[in-house]
Amino acid sequence: MQFTSESFTAYSLPSHAQLPGVQPGTVMFDPSPDLAAARELLPKHSDLWDALRDDYWAALMSSKDLPNPLEA
């Protein structure tokens, strides 16, 4: 996530490790984050987490890899 109007030192979550050389105002997630953990770590951004959840499910449900229920 990048907060362009902020100037805090970039860091990663949940480790809170500083990220030198990364644009200030940036928050990155440690490898393999999940949406529930992100929501807990940054609850003020529920609108973002809701949009990501909706996009994820829309992409999943439109996948061509889903089994055809008529062939079951």
PEZI-V662797 format. One line per field, one symbol per residue. psi: psi as a letter, one per 40 degrees, with the letter a starting at -180 (. if undefined). burial: 1 if it has 16 or more other C-alpha atoms within 10 Angstrom, else 0. A space follows every 10 residues. Layout:
# PEZI-V662797
psi: ???
burial: ???
This chain:
# PEZI-V662797
psi: ihgdeieihi iiiedfhigi eihiehhiii ifiidddddd dgdefddddd dddddddddd eeheeiihde e.
burial: 0000000001 1110000000 0011111110 0000000110 0000000010 0000000000 0000000000 00
